[in-house]
Amino acid sequence: MSTAGIHAGWSDTDCHRSMTPPIYATSAYSHPDHASLRDLFARRSEGFAYSRSGNPTTRVLEERIAALEGGIDAVAVASGQAATTIALCALAAPGGHVVASSRLYGGTTELLDDTLADFGVTATIVDPWDLEAWEAAFTENTRAALVESIANPGAQLVDLDALSEIAHRFDVPVVVDSTLASPALYRPGDHGADVVVHSATKYLCGHGTTLAGLIVDTGRFDPRRCPERWERLTTPNRRFGVTFADEYAQGRSGLLAFARAKYVTDFGTTLPAASAQQILVGIETLDLRVRKISADAAALAGRLHADPAVAAVHHPSIPGRPDAQIAARDFPHGTSGVFAIDLDGGEEAAAAFCDALSLWSIAVNIGDARSLVCHPATTTHCHLSDAQREACGVGAGTVRLSVGLEDLDDLWADLSRGLQAARTVQEAAAVGAA
C-alpha cells in the first residue's frame, strides 16, 4: 500500500525526468495531423484532446487509485458527490431502481431522494444490518446497490461479503462509498464490491485543500452476463458509434468508458490538473496518516464512552456494537477517525460542547489533518426528514468528530472542556425540570 501510494501510475521517464507528476495546465492538446485527432474522437485510439474529458496529470491519479483499490480502471471527477452521481447515473439512469443503505451521508440521501428521482431513478432504503430486508428490496428493475464501507457519521460497518453475495444473486452490481475507509484500511473489491467511489477531498487528500472524487471499477462487473439489463453498454451506442462493453475484452472498463464519454463530458464534472496533483501528494502519506488517526480515534472514543456527559459513542470499538466482529475481521488497521457521540440535552448541549472547543474546528469537512466537529442535524443532514435522520442515526444531540493528526492528549484536553460545557447545559435543564 505504501509503495503503490508513491509510485503507481508514474515513473520519472518524461522528458525532464520529473520525480513527481507535473501539472499539465492546458485546456487542449495539439496533434501531428488531422487523422490523429479524428481517430481519437472516433474512439479508435487513446490519448488526450481536451481536458474536459481527460488530462495527463489526472490520468496518473486514476491509475494510482485503481492500483490501490485493485481495480481495472478509474475516473477522476470534481467531487465525491459527482463520483456517486455519475456512478449511479451510468448504472441506473434513466428509470432504474437502487437499493441503498439507510446509513448514508446526508448529501447522498438527498441525491437519491431528489435529484436522481428527476431522472426517473427510484430507491429503496434498507438497514444494511438486516440481511432479510436487504434481500427483499431487490426487484427486476434494480440496477445498483449502494452502501458505505464505514458509515458517516456513526461509523457503522457493513458485512459487505454478505450484502454483495445477495446483490449478485440478482445480477446487481454493488457500489461502495469507501471515503472514510480509504484503500489503506479496506478494499471493497476484496469483499465483493463492483464499483468503489471516493470523496478524495477527505483522507486521500488529507489536508483539507482540494475537492475531488474518484470512481473505480474493481473488475467484477461485466454487463455482458446480462446484456438485456445493460443495453446502453452491450449494444452499439447511437451517439458514439461503439459498444462500450467491448472494452472488457481488452481488460478495460466499459462502464467507466461510458461514464467518462457521456456523463463526465456532458455534466462537465472535470477534475482540474492542479487538484489531481494535490490528491496525488496526499496519497503518498495516506497509509501513515490513517493508521495514526484511526488509533487516536479509538482511544478518544474509549475516553468519551467513560464520561457520564456522553449518552452514547458511535464507534466500532465500543462494547456491545453489533459490528464488532466485522471490525475485527475486516479492519485490522482501524476504522478511520470519523465517529459520532450523542449528548443528552439536544442541540443546546451539542452547541455548548462545540463552542467550548478551541483546538477542534467547527467545520463540515472530514479526513483533514486538523480535528473537526459539527452538528449533523443542523448541517450535513439538515434537509432530511426526521425519519431519515433517525435511520441515519442522527439525533438532536449528535455531534460528529473527525480526528486529525494533533497530539492525542491535546485533543482530549480540548474535548474535556467541551464536555464540561455540555454538562453545564444538562445540569441546568435538570434543575429546570425539577
C-alpha positions in Angstrom: 0.0 0.0 0.0 2.7 2.5 1.0 4.8 1.7 -2.1 1.8 1.9 -4.6 0.7 5.2 -3.0 4.0 6.7 -4.0 4.9 5.0 -7.3 1.7 3.7 -9.0 0.8 5.4 -12.3 4.1 7.4 -12.7 7.8 6.9 -13.4 10.4 9.5 -14.0 10.6 8.9 -17.7 9.1 12.1 -19.0 11.4 14.3 -21.0 12.7 16.2 -17.9 12.7 13.1 -15.6 10.4 14.8 -13.0 10.1 12.6 -9.9 6.6 13.8 -9.2 3.8 14.1 -11.8 3.8 17.6 -13.3 0.7 19.7 -13.6 -0.4 19.7 -17.2 -2.1 23.2 -17.2 -3.6 23.0 -20.6 -7.1 23.0 -22.0 -6.3 21.3 -25.3 -3.6 19.1 -26.9 -2.1 19.5 -30.3 -1.9 16.6 -32.7 0.6 15.8 -35.5 -2.1 15.5 -38.2 -5.8 15.5 -38.9 -6.1 11.7 -38.8 -4.7 11.6 -35.2 -7.4 13.8 -33.8 -10.1 12.2 -35.9 -9.2 8.7 -34.6 -9.3 10.0 -31.1 -12.8 11.3 -31.4 -13.9 8.2 -33.2 -12.5 6.1 -30.2 -10.1 4.3 -32.5 -7.1 5.4 -30.4 -6.3 6.6 -26.9 -4.9 10.0 -25.9 -6.0 13.5 -25.0 -7.9 16.1 -27.0 -9.5 18.4 -24.5 -9.1 18.5 -20.7 -12.8 18.3 -20.0 -12.6 14.6 -20.8 -9.0 13.8 -19.8 -5.7 15.2 -18.6 -2.3 13.5 -18.2 -1.9 14.6 -14.5 -5.4 13.4 -13.8 -4.7 10.1 -15.5 -1.8 9.4 -13.1 -4.3 9.8 -10.2 -6.8 7.5 -11.9 -4.1 4.8 -12.4 -2.9 5.2 -8.9 -6.3 4.8 -7.2 -7.0 1.8 -9.5 -3.8 0.2 -8.3 -4.6 0.9 -4.6 -8.1 -0.5 -4.9 -7.0 -3.5 -7.0 -9.3 -2.3 -9.8 -9.0 -2.3 -13.6 -9.6 1.4 -14.1 -10.8 4.7 -12.5 -12.2 8.0 -13.4 -11.4 11.2 -11.5 -14.1 13.9 -11.2 -14.6 17.2 -9.4 -16.0 16.0 -6.1 -17.2 12.9 -4.2 -20.8 13.9 -4.9 -20.0 13.9 -8.6 -18.4 10.5 -8.3 -21.6 9.0 -6.7 -23.9 10.8 -9.1 -22.0 9.6 -12.2 -21.6 6.0 -11.0 -25.4 5.7 -10.3 -26.4 7.5 -13.5 -24.2 5.2 -15.6 -25.8 2.1 -13.9 -29.4 3.1 -13.1 -30.5 6.1 -15.2 -33.0 6.5 -16.6 -35.7 4.8 -14.7 -33.7 2.2 -12.8 -34.0 1.1 -9.2 -31.4 1.4 -6.4 -31.3 -0.5 -3.1 -29.4 1.8 -0.7 -28.2 1.6 2.9 -30.1 3.7 5.4 -26.6 4.6 6.8 -25.6 7.2 4.2 -24.1 10.6 4.2 -26.9 13.2 4.2 -26.0 14.5 0.8 -26.2 11.0 -0.7 -29.6 10.5 0.7 -30.7 13.8 -0.8 -29.3 12.8 -4.1 -31.3 9.6 -4.2 -34.4 11.3 -2.8 -34.4 14.3 -5.1 -32.1 14.8 -8.0 -31.8 11.2 -9.2 -35.6 11.0 -8.9 -35.7 13.7 -11.6 -34.0 11.0 -13.9 -36.7 8.5 -13.0 -34.4 6.6 -10.6 -36.2 5.1 -7.6 -34.6 3.9 -4.4 -35.5 1.6 -1.6 -33.7 2.4 1.7 -32.8 -0.5 3.9 -31.0 -1.1 7.2 -27.8 -2.8 5.9 -27.6 -5.0 9.1 -31.0 -6.5 8.2 -30.0 -9.1 5.5 -33.6 -10.3 5.1 -34.8 -6.8 4.4 -31.9 -6.2 2.1 -32.7 -9.3 0.0 -36.4 -8.4 -0.1 -35.7 -5.0 -1.5 -34.3 -6.2 -4.9 -36.6 -6.2 -7.9 -36.3 -7.0 -11.6 -35.6 -3.3 -12.2 -32.8 -2.9 -9.6 -29.6 -1.7 -11.3 -27.4 -0.9 -8.3 -26.9 -1.5 -4.6 -25.3 1.3 -2.6 -23.6 1.2 0.8 -20.8 2.9 2.7 -17.9 0.8 3.9 -17.8 3.0 7.1 -21.0 5.0 7.6 -20.9 8.7 8.0 -21.4 9.9 10.8 -21.9 6.8 13.0 -19.0 4.7 11.8 -21.3 1.6 11.3 -19.6 -1.2 9.4 -21.4 -3.5 6.9 -20.8 -7.1 6.2 -20.0 -6.4 2.6 -19.3 -10.0 1.7 -22.9 -11.0 2.7 -24.5 -7.9 1.1 -22.6 -8.5 -2.1 -23.5 -12.1 -2.3 -27.2 -11.2 -2.1 -26.9 -8.5 -4.7 -25.0 -10.7 -7.1 -27.7 -13.3 -6.9 -29.9 -10.7 -8.5 -27.2 -9.8 -11.0 -27.0 -6.3 -9.4 -23.6 -4.5 -9.1 -22.6 -3.2 -5.7 -21.4 0.4 -5.4 -19.4 1.2 -2.2 -18.6 4.7 -1.0 -15.3 4.0 0.8 -14.4 7.6 1.6 -14.0 7.0 5.3 -12.0 3.8 5.0 -9.7 4.7 2.0 -7.8 1.8 0.5 -5.3 2.0 3.3 -7.9 0.5 5.7 -10.2 -1.5 3.5 -10.5 -2.6 -0.2 -14.2 -3.1 -1.0 -13.3 -5.1 -4.1 -11.8 -7.8 -2.0 -15.2 -8.2 -0.3 -17.4 -8.3 -3.4 -17.8 -4.6 -4.5 -18.1 -3.9 -8.2 -17.6 -0.2 -8.1 -15.9 2.0 -5.5 -16.4 5.7 -5.1 -14.4 8.2 -3.0 -14.6 11.7 -2.0 -10.9 12.2 -2.5 -11.4 15.6 -0.7 -11.2 13.6 2.6 -8.5 11.1 3.6 -6.9 10.7 0.1 -6.1 14.4 0.1 -5.7 14.6 3.8 -5.1 18.3 4.3 -8.4 20.0 3.5 -7.1 21.8 0.4 -8.8 20.2 -2.6 -12.2 18.9 -3.8 -12.1 15.7 -5.9 -13.9 12.5 -6.5 -13.0 9.1 -7.8 -14.8 6.1 -9.4 -13.1 2.7 -9.5 -14.2 -0.3 -11.5 -12.9 -3.4 -9.5 -13.3 -5.6 -12.5 -16.1 -7.8 -11.0 -18.9 -6.2 -13.1 -19.4 -7.4 -16.6 -22.6 -6.3 -18.3 -22.2 -9.0 -21.0 -23.5 -11.5 -18.4 -26.9 -9.8 -18.6 -26.9 -7.9 -21.9 -30.6 -7.2 -21.9 -30.2 -5.5 -18.5 -27.4 -3.2 -19.6 -28.4 -2.3 -23.1 -26.7 1.0 -23.0 -23.4 -0.8 -22.6 -24.0 -4.0 -24.6 -25.5 -2.6 -27.8 -24.0 -0.1 -30.3 -24.2 3.4 -28.9 -26.0 5.7 -31.4 -24.0 8.7 -30.3 -20.5 7.3 -30.0 -20.7 4.6 -32.6 -19.2 1.9 -30.3 -20.3 -0.8 -28.0 -18.8 0.1 -24.6 -19.0 -3.5 -23.3 -16.4 -4.4 -25.9 -13.8 -2.6 -23.7 -13.9 -5.6 -21.3 -12.3 -7.9 -24.0 -9.2 -5.6 -23.8 -9.2 -5.7 -20.0 -10.6 -2.1 -19.7 -13.7 -0.9 -18.1 -16.6 -0.4 -20.5 -18.7 1.1 -17.6 -16.1 3.8 -17.0 -15.6 4.4 -20.7 -19.3 5.1 -20.9 -19.4 7.2 -17.8 -16.5 9.3 -19.0 -17.7 9.8 -22.6 -21.3 10.6 -21.6 -21.6 11.9 -18.0 -18.2 13.4 -17.2 -18.1 15.2 -20.6 -21.7 16.3 -20.6 -22.0 17.3 -17.0 -18.6 18.9 -17.1 -17.5 17.4 -13.8 -13.9 17.6 -14.8 -11.2 17.5 -12.1 -8.5 20.2 -12.7 -5.0 19.0 -13.2 -3.8 21.1 -10.2 -6.4 19.4 -8.0 -5.3 15.9 -9.2 -1.7 16.8 -8.3 -2.8 17.8 -4.8 -4.6 14.4 -4.3 -1.5 12.6 -5.5 0.7 14.3 -3.0 -1.8 13.4 -0.2 -1.9 9.8 -1.2 1.8 9.5 -0.7 1.3 9.7 3.1 -2.2 8.1 3.3 -1.1 4.9 4.9 0.8 6.6 7.7 -1.9 9.2 8.4 -4.9 7.0 8.6 -3.3 4.4 10.9 -2.4 7.1 13.5 -5.7 8.8 13.1 -7.6 5.5 13.5 -5.7 4.6 16.6 -6.2 8.0 18.2 -9.9 7.9 17.3 -10.4 4.6 19.1 -8.6 5.9 22.1 -10.7 9.1 22.2 -13.9 7.0 21.7 -13.0 4.9 24.8 -12.4 8.0 26.9 -15.7 9.6 25.7 -17.6 6.3 26.5 -16.4 6.6 30.1 -17.7 10.1 30.5 -21.2 10.4 32.1 -21.9 13.5 30.0 -22.0 11.4 26.9 -25.1 9.3 26.3 -23.6 7.2 23.5 -20.5 6.8 21.5 -20.9 5.5 17.9 -17.5 3.8 17.2 -16.9 0.1 16.3 -14.6 -0.3 19.3 -17.3 0.4 21.9 -18.6 -2.7 23.8 -21.9 -4.0 22.5 -21.6 -2.8 18.9 -23.2 -5.4 16.6 -20.4 -4.7 14.0 -17.5 -5.5 16.4 -16.9 -8.8 14.7 -16.7 -7.1 11.3 -14.2 -4.6 12.6 -12.0 -7.4 13.9 -12.3 -9.4 10.7 -12.1 -6.8 8.0 -10.5 -3.7 9.5 -7.3 -4.8 11.3 -5.7 -1.3 10.9 -8.6 0.6 12.3 -11.9 2.3 11.2 -10.8 5.8 10.4 -11.0 9.0 12.5 -14.7 9.7 12.0 -17.3 8.8 14.6 -20.2 10.4 16.5 -21.3 10.9 20.0 -24.8 11.6 21.5 -25.2 14.2 24.2 -28.2 14.5 26.4 -29.7 18.0 26.1 -30.2 18.0 22.4 -29.0 20.8 20.2 -28.3 23.2 23.1 -25.9 20.7 24.7 -24.3 19.9 21.3 -23.8 23.7 20.6 -22.3 24.3 24.0 -19.9 21.4 23.5 -18.8 22.6 20.1 -18.5 26.3 21.1 -16.2 25.4 24.1 -13.6 23.8 21.8 -10.6 25.7 20.7 -8.3 23.1 19.1 -11.1 21.3 17.3 -12.5 23.4 14.5 -16.3 23.6 13.8 -16.4 22.6 10.1 -18.3 20.2 7.9 -15.3 18.5 6.3 -13.7 15.2 7.5 -10.4 13.5 6.9 -8.4 16.6 7.4 -5.0 16.8 9.2 -6.9 19.1 11.6 -9.5 17.8 14.0 -13.1 18.9 13.2 -16.5 18.7 14.7 -20.0 19.6 13.5 -23.7 19.1 14.5 -25.1 16.9 11.6 -28.8 17.6 12.4 -28.4 21.3 11.5 -25.7 20.9 8.8 -24.9 17.8 6.8 -28.3 16.1 7.4 -30.4 19.2 7.9 -32.5 18.7 4.8 -33.6 15.2 5.7 -36.8 14.3 7.3 -36.9 13.3 11.0 -37.4 9.7 9.9 -34.4 9.8 7.5 -32.2 11.3 10.2 -33.3 8.7 12.7 -32.4 6.0 10.1 -29.0 7.5 9.7 -28.5 7.6 13.5 -28.5 11.4 13.7 -30.3 12.9 16.7 -30.7 16.4 18.1 -27.7 15.8 20.4 -25.5 14.0 17.9 -22.0 15.5 17.3 -19.7 14.2 14.5 -16.0 14.1 15.2 -13.2 13.8 12.7 -9.9 13.2 14.4 -6.8 14.8 12.9 -3.1 14.5 13.4 -2.7 16.6 16.5 -1.4 15.2 19.8 -3.8 12.8 21.4 -3.6 14.4 24.9 -4.1 17.9 23.5 -7.2 16.7 21.7 -8.6 15.1 24.8 -7.9 18.2 26.9 -10.0 20.2 24.5 -12.8 17.7 24.4 -12.9 17.7 28.2 -13.6 21.5 28.0 -16.5 20.7 25.6 -17.9 18.0 27.9 -17.8 20.4 30.8 -19.8 22.9 28.8 -22.3 20.2 27.8 -22.6 19.1 31.5 -23.5 22.7 32.5 -26.4 22.7 30.0 -27.5 19.3 31.1 -27.4 20.3 34.8 -29.4 23.5 34.1 -32.0 21.5 32.2 -32.3 19.1 35.1 -32.8 21.9 37.6 -35.4 23.5 35.3 -37.3 20.2 35.0 -37.3 19.8 38.8 
